[in-house]
Amino acid sequence: MPKKLKAVLLIPIFIILTRFIYIEANELIYANRVTDYLLDELQYDQSEIASVEGVYGFKMPKFYTVVVFTNEPYIEYIYFAHERVLQFEYQIIDEEFEGITKDDLCNYDPSGSIN
């Protein structure tokens, strides 16, 4: 196979791999920032956190983090962790709990910016 053809084939593969690594690394970085914030700043115990997942979104911002707490497994809290960590919003993921308001939430962070 000629060298030019190899280079032409390798460039798209390199671009795809670089993009994949960039996304995976940033999802991990944002999840770690939020986990550290919850454990160190807000003094949650690790057992109180069911999951923390970094997410790549197609809208702005590109990266955010979804947190589920063990005492509210029917709520997903959305955190931004760009310059500082902010609880941005929450989503009810179980229709049985649709009537819940932010006043009913156990893990609502008043220093965040949930409307």
N, C-alpha and C positions, 0 to 999 in steps of 0.2 A: 504494500500500500504506500503510495507517495506521501512524503512528509507534509505537503500542503493539505492533503485530504485528511490526514490524521489531526492536524491542527484545527481544521474546520469542524471536525467531529468532536474534538475535545473541548472546544470553547463553550458550546451550549451545555455540555455535561458539567463543566466547571461552574457555570453561572447557576444552574439548577441546584447543584450541591451547596454552593455558597449561600444561596437564598434559603435553603432548607436549614442549614446550620445556623444562620442568622435568626430565623424564626424560633427554632428550638431553644437556642441559647437565651433569647430575650424572654420567652415564656418562662423559663426556669429562673432567670434573674428577677422578674416581676413577682413570681410566686414566692421566692425567697425573701424579697423585700417586705411583702405583706405578712408572711409568716413571722419574720423578725419583729415587725411592728406589733402584731397581735400578742406575741409572747413577751417581748421586752417592754414595750410602751404601755400596752393595755393590760398586761399581767394575766393573760389567759393561760391556762394550763394546756399542754399538748393534747390531753384527753378530751378537752372541750371542743376541739376542732376536728370535724369529720373529714374535710378535704379542703385543699387549697390548690387551685389549678390556674396556671398562666394561660391566657387565651390570646391568639392573634385574631384581630377583627379586621373587617374590610372597610369599616368606617373610621372616623377619627374618634378617639385615639386608636392607634393600631394595636396597642397592647393594653390589656387590663387583666384583673385577677378575679376569679369567682371563688367565694368562700362559703362553705356549708358548715354550720355548727351542729354539734351533736344534740343540743337541746332544741334546735329548730331545723330538723332535717327537711322541712317543706319550704324553706326559704333559701334562696341564693343571694348572697350579698356581693355586690360588685364594687371592687376597689380599684382605684388608679394609684399607681406607684411611680410616677415620673420624677418630679423633684421631691415631693413628700407624699406620704401615703394618705389617701382620702377614701372614705367610704362614700361612694357616689350614689348608688341606688340599691334597691333590692327587688327580687322577683319571686313571686309565689309560684312554686313549681308543683304544688298539689292542689287540685281544684277544691278539695274539701275545706281548704283554709282561705278561700278567696276573699272573705270579709275582713281579713286582718288589716289593721292600719299600723302606721309607724309607732303609735302609742302602745300597741300590743306587743311590739318586738322586744325580745330580751337582749339582742345583740346590736341594737341600734347605737351608732356612735354619734352623739350629738356634736362632736368636734368635726365630723365629716360634713359633707354637703348634700345629704339626701333632702330632697324637697318634700 
